Amino acid sequence: MQNQFSETDVNEITCRTISGQLLEWGIDFSSSRVAQLAPAQIEQLQTWINAGVEADETFQAEFAALPDFMENDLLELKGELASGSREEIIEQAINASEAEVPITDNPYLFDTTGWHLWRKAYCCWHHGESLDFLEEEITQAPCSEQDTAHISVMQKLKVLISDFNQAETELKQLRLKLKQFRQQRNTRRKQLIRFLYQLSTSPEEATTITKSMEPVSSSSSSEQNEAASTPTESSEPINVIRIPVTGPETNRIEVYLQQTGEGTWRAGHFWSVECISQTGQVSRGGTQPGQRQTTFPTDTAALLNETLLLSRKLGHLPEIQTQIIDYLNLLEEFPGQLDLCSNCHQHWLSEDLDLSGSCPECSAD
C-alpha cells in the first residue's frame, strides 16, 4: 500500500509551514525560497522556529538570533528598523504589554538590536521583573564621549529627582506638623478663654467687674487721681507699653513696667475703654507698679503676667478680651523679635535692626 503523501508533498508542506511561521513574525520568506535551502539548513531553521514558538508561549526574554545562513540580503523583511532611541523602544514594548498585544507583533526585525531590546523589555514587564538590566547594558557597553556625557547627565537627573521626591515628602511632613501645632495652639487658646471666663465669674472678680461697669463719676476720678499720685517704693522710671485695641480713639489699655533696686521687675496697668457705645459708658481701672509686692526676674515675664491679668479683668468685654489674648499670643509667638516704639509705645514686629526706636508708622510720620 502506498503512502498517502509522497516525499515531495511532505517537503512542500514543511516549506509552507516554515514560510507561514516566519510570516507571523514579520519575515516574508516564501515557501519556494525555503525549498531552495539545503536539508540541513531547513532542519536548523525548523529547530529555531520551534524554539521561538516555545519562547513566545512562555514569554521568554532570551531568544537566539536568526541562523547565520539567513543573510539579510536574501530576506524580504517587513517592519521598522531600530533607528529610534532605546527609551522609545522600551516604551513601545511596555505599551504593547499593557495593551496585551501578542509578542509576535514585534514591529522590529529579528536581526536587529531593536528587536532583542523590545522583546526583553516586553517580557520583563509582562513578568513584573525589574528593568535594571537596561542600565547595566548601558554601563557595560563601550560608549563614546557624547554617550558618556549623556549618561552622566541622566544619572545626575535621577539623583535630583530622588532628592526632589525626598524633599517633597519632608515638606509634607513639616506642613502636617505645622497644621497640628496650629490646631494645638487654637485649642489651648480656646481653653484659656474658657478658663478666663470661669475666673471672671468668681465673687472677687465679679465685684471688680461691677465697679468697672459703673458710670464714671467725680468720686471714681478722685480715686484714679489718688491711685496715680500714690508714691512708689522705687524712683526708677516707668516703661509704658500700650496694647492696641479697636474702638474709639479714647480707648486706652497700657501696661507699666518698673525695675526695682534689686534688678527685678514690677508691673502695673491702666485701662479706659468704652463698654456701651450707645450711652458712652466707660470701663476704667488700673494700678501702679509700686502698689504691687510681686516681682519678676525679667521685664518680659512681668509683661506677660500683667497682660494675662488684664484679660481676666476685662472678661466682661469679650471683644476687648479677645484682642488682649491675641496680643499675648503675639508676644509668645515672636519672642525677641518684637520692638517697642518710643513714640506710640506699641509693639511692632522688627524683621530688620532699626536703630531709630520707632515703628514704621511713626517713622513715616
C-alpha positions as CSV (number, residue, x, y, z in Angstrom):
1,M,0.0,0.0,0.0
2,Q,1.4,3.3,-1.0
3,N,1.8,6.2,1.5
4,Q,-0.9,8.9,1.3
5,F,1.7,11.7,0.8
6,S,4.8,11.4,-1.4
7,E,8.1,12.7,-0.2
8,T,7.7,15.7,-2.5
9,D,4.4,16.6,-0.8
10,V,6.0,16.3,2.6
11,N,8.7,18.7,1.6
12,E,6.2,21.1,0.2
13,I,4.1,21.0,3.4
14,T,7.2,21.6,5.5
15,C,8.3,24.6,3.4
16,R,4.8,26.1,3.6
17,T,4.7,25.6,7.4
18,I,8.1,27.3,7.8
19,S,7.1,30.1,5.5
20,G,3.9,30.7,7.3
21,Q,5.5,30.7,10.7
22,L,8.2,33.2,9.5
23,L,5.4,35.4,8.1
24,E,3.7,35.6,11.5
25,W,6.9,37.0,12.9
26,G,7.2,39.6,10.2
27,I,9.6,37.8,7.8
28,D,8.3,37.4,4.3
29,F,10.1,34.3,3.1
30,S,8.1,32.3,0.6
31,S,7.9,28.5,0.6
32,S,9.8,28.4,-2.7
33,R,12.7,30.2,-1.2
34,V,12.6,27.8,1.8
35,A,12.8,24.9,-0.7
36,Q,16.0,26.4,-2.1
37,L,17.7,25.8,1.3
38,A,19.8,22.7,1.9
39,P,18.1,20.0,4.0
40,A,20.4,20.7,7.0
41,Q,19.5,24.4,6.8
42,I,15.8,23.6,6.7
43,E,16.2,21.4,9.7
44,Q,18.2,24.1,11.5
45,L,15.6,26.7,10.6
46,Q,12.8,24.4,11.8
47,T,14.6,23.9,15.1
48,W,15.0,27.7,15.5
49,I,11.2,28.3,14.8
50,N,10.2,25.6,17.4
51,A,12.4,27.3,20.0
52,G,10.8,30.6,19.1
53,V,7.3,29.3,19.5
54,E,8.1,27.9,22.9
55,A,9.7,31.2,23.9
56,D,6.6,33.1,22.8
57,E,4.3,30.9,24.7
58,T,6.3,31.3,28.0
59,F,7.3,35.0,27.3
60,Q,11.0,34.3,27.5
61,A,13.1,37.3,27.0
62,E,16.2,35.4,25.7
63,F,15.7,34.2,22.1
64,A,18.5,33.4,19.7
65,A,19.0,35.4,16.6
66,L,18.3,34.0,13.1
67,P,20.7,31.3,11.9
68,D,23.8,32.5,10.2
69,F,22.8,31.4,6.7
70,M,19.7,33.6,6.8
71,E,21.5,36.6,5.3
72,N,19.7,39.9,5.3
73,D,20.1,40.4,1.6
74,L,18.3,37.1,1.0
75,L,15.2,38.0,3.1
76,E,12.4,40.3,2.2
77,L,11.8,41.6,5.7
78,K,9.0,43.8,7.0
79,G,8.8,46.2,9.9
80,E,10.6,49.2,11.2
81,L,14.3,49.5,11.6
82,A,15.6,50.1,15.1
83,S,16.5,53.7,14.4
84,G,14.7,55.1,17.4
85,S,16.3,55.6,20.8
86,R,16.5,52.9,23.5
87,E,13.9,54.8,25.6
88,E,11.4,54.8,22.7
89,I,11.8,51.1,22.0
90,I,11.4,50.3,25.7
91,E,8.3,52.5,26.0
92,Q,6.8,50.8,22.9
93,A,7.4,47.4,24.4
94,I,5.8,48.4,27.8
95,N,2.8,49.9,26.0
96,A,2.4,46.7,23.9
97,S,2.5,44.6,27.0
98,E,-0.1,46.8,28.8
99,A,-2.3,46.6,25.7
100,E,-2.0,42.8,25.6
101,V,-0.6,42.9,22.1
102,P,0.9,39.5,21.2
103,I,4.6,39.2,21.5
104,T,4.7,38.1,17.8
105,D,3.6,41.5,16.7
106,N,7.0,43.0,17.4
107,P,7.5,45.8,14.9
108,Y,11.2,45.4,14.7
109,L,13.4,42.9,12.8
110,F,14.8,39.7,14.2
111,D,18.3,40.5,13.2
112,T,18.4,44.0,14.8
113,T,19.3,45.0,18.3
114,G,16.0,46.8,18.5
115,W,14.1,43.5,18.2
116,H,16.1,42.0,21.1
117,L,15.7,45.1,23.2
118,W,11.9,45.3,22.5
119,R,11.4,41.6,23.3
120,K,13.4,41.7,26.5
121,A,11.6,44.8,27.8
122,Y,8.2,43.3,26.9
123,C,8.9,40.0,28.7
124,C,10.4,41.6,31.8
125,W,7.4,44.0,32.1
126,H,5.0,41.1,31.5
127,H,6.5,39.1,34.3
128,G,6.8,42.2,36.6
129,E,10.5,41.9,36.6
130,S,12.9,44.9,37.0
131,L,14.3,46.7,34.0
132,D,17.7,47.3,35.7
133,F,19.4,45.2,33.1
134,L,19.0,48.1,30.7
135,E,21.1,50.3,32.9
136,E,23.7,47.5,33.2
137,E,23.8,47.1,29.5
138,I,24.4,50.8,29.1
139,T,27.2,50.7,31.7
140,Q,28.9,47.6,30.2
141,A,28.7,48.7,26.5
142,P,31.5,50.9,25.2
143,C,30.4,54.4,24.9
144,S,31.6,57.5,23.0
145,E,32.3,60.7,24.8
146,Q,28.9,62.1,23.8
147,D,27.2,58.9,25.2
148,T,29.3,59.2,28.4
149,A,28.2,62.8,28.9
150,H,24.6,61.8,28.2
151,I,24.8,59.0,30.8
152,S,26.3,61.4,33.3
153,V,23.6,63.9,32.8
154,M,20.9,61.2,33.2
155,Q,22.5,59.9,36.4
156,K,22.6,63.4,37.8
157,L,19.0,63.9,36.8
158,K,18.0,60.7,38.6
159,V,19.8,61.9,41.8
160,L,18.0,65.3,41.5
161,I,14.6,63.6,41.1
162,S,15.3,61.4,44.1
163,D,16.3,64.4,46.2
164,F,13.3,66.3,45.0
165,N,10.9,63.5,45.9
166,Q,12.6,63.2,49.4
167,A,12.3,67.0,49.9
168,E,8.7,67.0,48.9
169,T,8.0,64.2,51.4
170,E,9.7,66.0,54.2
171,L,7.8,69.2,53.2
172,K,4.5,67.4,53.5
173,Q,5.6,66.1,56.9
174,L,6.5,69.6,58.1
175,R,3.2,71.0,56.8
176,L,1.4,68.3,58.7
177,K,3.3,69.1,61.9
178,L,2.7,72.9,61.4
179,K,-1.0,72.2,61.0
180,Q,-1.0,70.1,64.2
181,F,0.8,72.8,66.1
182,R,-1.7,75.4,64.9
183,Q,-4.6,73.2,66.0
184,Q,-3.0,72.7,69.4
185,R,-2.5,76.4,69.7
186,N,-6.1,77.2,68.8
187,T,-7.3,74.5,71.2
188,R,-5.2,75.9,74.1
189,R,-6.3,79.4,73.2
190,K,-10.0,78.4,73.5
191,Q,-9.2,76.6,76.8
192,L,-7.5,79.7,78.1
193,I,-10.5,81.9,77.1
194,R,-12.9,79.4,78.8
195,F,-10.7,79.4,81.9
196,L,-10.6,83.2,82.0
197,Y,-14.4,83.4,81.7
198,Q,-14.6,81.0,84.6
199,L,-12.3,83.1,86.7
200,S,-14.2,86.3,85.8
201,T,-17.3,84.8,87.4
202,S,-15.7,84.4,90.8
203,P,-17.1,86.7,93.6
204,E,-13.9,88.8,93.8
205,E,-13.7,89.3,90.0
206,A,-17.5,89.9,89.8
207,T,-17.0,92.8,92.3
208,T,-14.3,94.3,90.2
209,I,-16.4,93.9,87.0
210,T,-19.4,95.5,88.7
211,K,-17.4,98.5,89.8
212,S,-15.8,98.9,86.4
213,M,-19.2,98.9,84.7
214,E,-20.5,101.8,86.8
215,P,-20.6,105.2,85.1
216,V,-17.6,107.4,85.6
217,S,-18.2,109.9,88.4
218,S,-16.3,112.5,90.3
219,S,-15.6,110.1,93.1
220,S,-14.1,107.5,90.7
221,S,-12.0,110.2,89.1
222,S,-10.7,111.2,92.5
223,E,-9.8,107.5,93.2
224,Q,-7.9,107.3,90.0
225,N,-6.1,110.5,90.8
226,E,-5.3,109.2,94.2
227,A,-4.0,105.9,92.8
228,A,-1.9,107.8,90.3
229,S,-0.5,110.0,93.0
230,T,0.3,107.1,95.3
231,P,4.1,107.2,96.0
232,T,6.1,104.2,94.7
233,E,8.8,102.5,96.5
234,S,11.3,102.9,93.7
235,S,12.3,106.0,91.9
236,E,13.2,104.1,88.7
237,P,11.4,105.3,85.6
238,I,8.3,103.5,84.4
239,N,8.1,102.0,81.0
240,V,4.7,102.4,79.3
241,I,3.6,99.7,76.9
242,R,0.3,100.4,75.0
243,I,-1.8,97.4,73.9
244,P,-3.6,98.2,70.6
245,V,-7.4,97.7,70.7
246,T,-10.2,98.7,68.4
247,G,-13.0,101.2,69.1
248,P,-12.9,104.9,69.6
249,E,-9.6,106.8,69.9
250,T,-10.2,107.3,73.6
251,N,-9.9,103.6,74.3
252,R,-6.6,103.1,76.1
253,I,-5.0,100.0,77.6
254,E,-1.5,100.2,79.0
255,V,1.0,98.1,80.9
256,Y,3.5,99.8,83.3
257,L,6.9,98.1,83.9
258,Q,9.3,99.4,86.6
259,Q,12.7,97.9,87.7
260,T,13.4,97.7,91.3
261,G,16.8,98.3,93.0
262,E,17.4,94.6,93.2
263,G,17.1,94.3,89.4
264,T,13.7,92.6,89.4
265,W,10.6,94.0,87.8
266,R,7.2,95.1,89.0
267,A,4.2,95.7,86.7
268,G,1.0,97.7,86.8
269,H,-1.7,98.6,84.3
270,F,-4.4,101.0,83.3
271,W,-7.4,100.7,81.1
272,S,-10.1,103.1,79.9
273,V,-12.4,101.6,77.3
274,E,-15.9,102.3,76.1
275,C,-18.2,99.4,77.2
276,I,-21.5,100.7,75.9
277,S,-21.3,102.7,72.7
278,Q,-25.0,103.9,72.9
279,T,-24.5,105.7,76.2
280,G,-20.8,106.3,76.0
281,Q,-20.3,104.4,79.3
282,V,-16.6,103.8,80.1
283,S,-15.0,101.0,82.0
284,R,-11.8,102.2,83.7
285,G,-9.4,100.9,86.3
286,G,-5.7,100.4,87.0
287,T,-2.9,100.0,89.5
288,Q,0.7,101.3,89.7
289,P,3.8,99.1,89.8
290,G,4.7,100.4,93.3
291,Q,1.4,99.1,94.7
292,R,2.5,95.5,93.9
293,Q,4.6,93.3,96.1
294,T,5.1,90.6,93.4
295,T,8.3,90.9,91.4
296,F,9.5,89.1,88.3
297,P,13.1,88.2,87.2
298,T,12.6,89.8,83.7
299,D,10.6,92.5,82.1
300,T,9.1,90.0,79.6
301,A,7.8,87.8,82.4
302,A,6.2,90.8,84.1
303,L,4.6,92.0,80.8
304,L,3.2,88.5,80.1
305,N,1.7,88.1,83.6
306,E,0.2,91.6,83.6
307,T,-1.3,91.1,80.2
308,L,-2.9,87.9,81.3
309,L,-4.2,89.7,84.4
310,L,-5.7,92.4,82.2
311,S,-7.5,89.8,80.1
312,R,-9.1,88.4,83.2
313,K,-10.2,91.8,84.5
314,L,-11.8,92.7,81.1
315,G,-13.7,89.4,80.7
316,H,-16.9,91.4,80.7
317,L,-15.8,92.9,77.3
318,P,-15.3,89.8,75.1
319,E,-14.2,91.8,72.1
320,I,-11.5,93.7,74.1
321,Q,-10.5,90.5,75.9
322,T,-10.0,88.6,72.6
323,Q,-7.7,91.4,71.3
324,I,-5.7,91.3,74.5
325,I,-5.3,87.5,74.2
326,D,-4.2,88.0,70.6
327,Y,-1.6,90.4,71.8
328,L,-0.5,87.9,74.4
329,N,-0.2,85.2,71.7
330,L,1.9,87.6,69.6
331,L,4.3,88.1,72.5
332,E,4.7,84.3,72.8
333,E,4.9,83.6,69.1
334,F,7.7,86.1,68.3
335,P,10.0,86.2,71.3
336,G,12.9,88.6,70.8
337,Q,11.5,89.9,67.5
338,L,9.1,92.5,69.0
339,D,10.4,96.0,69.4
340,L,8.8,98.8,71.4
341,C,8.2,102.1,69.7
342,S,9.5,105.1,71.7
343,N,6.7,107.3,70.4
344,C,3.4,105.4,70.4
345,H,4.6,102.8,73.0
346,Q,3.2,99.9,70.9
347,H,5.0,96.7,70.0
348,W,5.8,96.1,66.3
349,L,7.5,93.1,64.6
350,S,11.0,94.2,63.8
351,E,12.4,92.0,61.0
352,D,15.5,94.2,60.5
353,L,17.6,96.0,63.0
354,D,16.2,99.6,63.4
355,L,18.2,102.0,65.5
356,S,15.6,104.7,65.4
357,G,13.5,103.0,68.1
358,S,10.3,103.9,66.2
359,C,7.7,101.7,64.4
360,P,7.3,102.1,60.7
361,E,4.1,104.3,61.1
362,C,5.8,106.7,63.5
363,S,9.0,106.8,61.3
364,A,6.8,107.6,58.3
365,D,5.2,110.5,60.2
